[in-house]
Amino acid sequence: VFQHMFKADCHFINGTEKVRYVQRYIYNRQMWAMFDSDVGHYVGFTPYGESWARNWNSNPVIMERQRTAVDWYCRYNYELGAPFSVERR
């Protein structure tokens, strides 16, 4: 069985003060490409992933959307989920 998976994670340190956005592309349990907001660009781990990373990194629209994902994806969802997760501790 072949499985393709996309995973986006937000890592919060001290609330929304330091936020890290990580996006992973996985095929058959092997990560072939990744975007990390701390690095600021896509990284490929296989020949297939390297070609896609070059393609995505050269597109300014894609890169602007990924670099701003910390705000529109992570911080936005933190405000929605904080009453249910952070404040229940």
Backbone bond lengths (Angstrom), bond angles and torsions (degrees), N, CA, C in turn:
res aa  C-N    CA-C-N  psi(-1)  N-CA   C-N-CA  omega(-1)  CA-C   N-CA-C  phi
1 V - - - 1.454 - - 1.522 108.33 -
2 F 1.306 116.00 125.77 1.451 121.39 177.46 1.525 108.87 -95.78
3 Q 1.306 115.33 138.97 1.455 119.75 -177.03 1.517 110.15 -135.06
4 H 1.311 115.39 126.27 1.458 121.14 174.83 1.516 107.18 -107.49
5 M 1.324 117.31 133.13 1.454 120.95 -174.96 1.520 110.21 -135.90
6 F 1.310 114.68 141.56 1.458 122.68 175.16 1.516 106.56 -121.02
7 K 1.307 117.27 133.12 1.464 120.52 -177.65 1.523 109.26 -138.96
8 A 1.335 115.80 129.89 1.466 121.64 176.85 1.522 108.05 -121.45
9 D 1.321 116.60 127.67 1.462 122.39 -178.00 1.520 110.08 -125.14
10 C 1.318 114.50 147.78 1.456 121.65 172.04 1.528 107.55 -118.21
11 H 1.306 116.81 129.46 1.457 122.34 178.22 1.524 107.88 -112.04
12 F 1.334 115.67 117.72 1.456 121.42 -177.07 1.520 110.18 -103.83
13 I 1.321 116.15 129.75 1.452 122.26 176.31 1.519 106.52 -121.36
14 N 1.321 115.83 117.88 1.461 121.50 -179.32 1.533 111.02 60.10
15 G 1.333 115.45 58.29 1.462 120.35 -179.02 1.512 110.72 70.25
16 T 1.299 116.97 -130.90 1.461 120.26 179.03 1.527 112.11 -102.11
17 E 1.334 116.43 16.82 1.456 119.57 179.85 1.526 111.33 -67.06
18 K 1.311 117.37 -49.35 1.463 122.94 177.64 1.524 107.38 -123.58
19 V 1.326 116.75 114.79 1.453 122.02 -177.67 1.522 108.65 -124.31
20 R 1.321 115.38 137.39 1.465 121.96 178.72 1.523 108.13 -123.74
21 Y 1.325 116.81 127.87 1.464 123.28 178.82 1.523 108.54 -107.32
22 V 1.324 116.60 126.70 1.469 121.73 -179.68 1.520 108.35 -128.42
23 Q 1.319 115.93 129.14 1.454 122.26 178.70 1.523 108.09 -121.31
24 R 1.344 116.78 126.72 1.470 120.80 -175.92 1.522 110.72 -121.49
25 Y 1.326 115.73 143.88 1.462 122.91 174.26 1.523 107.22 -118.13
26 I 1.328 116.45 123.64 1.462 121.82 -172.74 1.525 109.23 -128.69
27 Y 1.317 115.98 136.87 1.460 121.64 174.92 1.522 107.90 -134.83
28 N 1.319 116.19 123.93 1.473 122.17 -177.77 1.531 112.01 53.00
29 R 1.303 116.18 46.77 1.467 124.14 177.33 1.531 113.89 64.80
30 Q 1.327 117.29 16.82 1.456 121.12 176.97 1.532 108.64 -120.29
31 M 1.312 116.36 123.78 1.459 120.49 178.95 1.526 108.31 -75.62
32 W 1.341 115.89 122.79 1.457 119.62 -177.52 1.526 112.67 -106.59
33 A 1.337 118.26 -18.03 1.468 120.90 176.37 1.521 108.91 -156.04
34 M 1.340 115.37 156.97 1.454 120.17 -178.15 1.531 109.64 -155.85
35 F 1.343 115.08 144.36 1.459 121.25 169.56 1.512 107.37 -117.20
36 D 1.321 117.02 131.92 1.456 122.86 177.80 1.524 107.30 -126.73
37 S 1.334 116.77 125.81 1.460 119.45 -177.43 1.525 112.29 -65.67
38 D 1.323 117.84 -25.18 1.464 119.76 176.27 1.530 111.30 -70.70
39 V 1.329 117.14 -33.90 1.464 121.83 177.74 1.524 109.56 -79.78
40 G 1.338 116.73 -43.50 1.457 120.90 175.65 1.513 115.67 94.81
41 H 1.333 117.84 4.48 1.460 120.48 177.13 1.524 109.47 -156.25
42 Y 1.342 115.09 169.52 1.461 120.99 178.12 1.518 110.45 -76.99
43 V 1.323 115.44 147.23 1.463 122.58 176.55 1.523 106.95 -127.78
44 G 1.325 117.01 131.90 1.465 122.00 177.26 1.511 110.63 -100.64
45 F 1.327 116.55 142.12 1.463 121.21 -178.18 1.520 112.88 -111.61
46 T 1.322 117.48 -9.85 1.463 123.21 176.15 1.530 106.69 -128.82
47 P 1.323 118.25 167.24 1.473 118.46 176.17 1.535 112.24 -57.43
48 Y 1.322 116.59 -39.78 1.460 121.46 176.36 1.526 110.76 -62.55
49 G 1.320 116.73 -45.16 1.455 121.73 179.32 1.516 112.91 -66.45
50 E 1.321 116.94 -35.98 1.466 120.18 178.67 1.522 111.52 -65.37
51 S 1.334 117.32 -38.36 1.466 119.14 178.56 1.529 110.76 -68.30
52 W 1.328 117.66 -40.32 1.464 120.54 176.82 1.521 110.74 -66.82
53 A 1.301 118.00 -39.96 1.468 120.97 179.49 1.531 110.33 -62.35
54 R 1.331 117.66 -42.80 1.468 120.68 176.91 1.525 110.60 -60.68
55 N 1.323 116.05 -42.76 1.464 121.14 -179.97 1.523 110.64 -62.84
56 W 1.338 117.36 -49.58 1.459 121.07 -179.06 1.522 111.90 -65.62
57 N 1.326 117.33 -41.46 1.472 121.10 -179.09 1.526 112.39 -65.26
58 S 1.321 117.68 -26.72 1.462 120.63 -179.46 1.526 112.67 -85.49
59 N 1.323 118.24 -6.78 1.460 122.08 -179.81 1.532 109.17 -97.53
60 P 1.340 118.60 110.71 1.470 120.52 -175.97 1.530 113.81 -65.89
61 V 1.325 118.01 -28.92 1.469 120.63 179.29 1.529 110.31 -67.78
62 I 1.320 116.46 -45.83 1.470 120.72 178.93 1.520 110.43 -63.60
63 M 1.320 117.00 -43.52 1.462 120.30 -177.09 1.531 111.54 -66.65
64 E 1.312 117.80 -38.54 1.463 120.15 178.45 1.531 110.07 -64.55
65 R 1.315 117.12 -41.49 1.468 120.72 179.37 1.524 110.82 -64.74
66 Q 1.318 117.90 -41.76 1.467 120.79 -179.42 1.523 111.44 -69.35
67 R 1.300 117.10 -40.08 1.465 120.06 -178.18 1.531 112.17 -69.64
68 T 1.325 117.56 -25.49 1.460 120.58 178.13 1.528 112.40 -95.20
69 A 1.328 118.14 1.99 1.470 121.49 -178.82 1.521 112.31 -62.79
70 V 1.316 117.80 -25.95 1.463 120.51 177.12 1.531 109.64 -57.84
71 D 1.319 116.97 -39.51 1.463 120.33 -178.78 1.523 112.63 -81.11
72 W 1.345 117.21 -54.03 1.460 119.05 -172.38 1.524 113.36 -79.36
73 Y 1.309 119.13 -19.36 1.465 120.83 -179.82 1.533 111.66 -107.12
74 C 1.303 117.34 -56.46 1.467 121.21 -173.76 1.525 112.85 -73.32
75 R 1.308 116.89 -57.67 1.466 119.08 -176.91 1.527 111.99 -64.28
76 Y 1.309 117.23 -36.64 1.461 121.39 177.80 1.527 110.60 -62.49
77 N 1.320 117.45 -47.72 1.459 121.06 -179.45 1.524 112.37 -71.89
78 Y 1.320 117.77 -26.91 1.461 120.15 175.75 1.526 110.07 -62.64
79 E 1.322 116.48 -43.82 1.464 120.65 179.55 1.529 111.60 -64.42
80 L 1.330 117.40 -32.12 1.462 120.50 178.28 1.521 112.05 -75.22
81 G 1.326 117.05 -38.67 1.458 120.70 -174.14 1.511 116.03 -94.69
82 A 1.316 118.42 -13.40 1.467 121.37 -176.85 1.517 113.51 -58.62
83 P 1.337 121.02 -41.36 1.459 118.74 179.78 1.531 113.56 -61.46
84 F 1.327 117.05 -26.79 1.456 121.38 -177.23 1.530 113.40 -92.35
85 S 1.329 116.87 -24.75 1.465 118.77 -176.24 1.531 113.15 -111.40
86 V 1.301 117.69 -54.35 1.465 121.80 -174.27 1.525 111.43 -72.75
87 E 1.314 116.39 -46.08 1.463 120.18 -174.62 1.529 113.65 -77.39
88 R 1.319 119.14 -8.21 1.467 122.03 -179.81 1.522 112.18 -87.78
89 R 1.298 118.62 -7.64 1.473 121.72 -175.99 1.492 111.78 -64.83
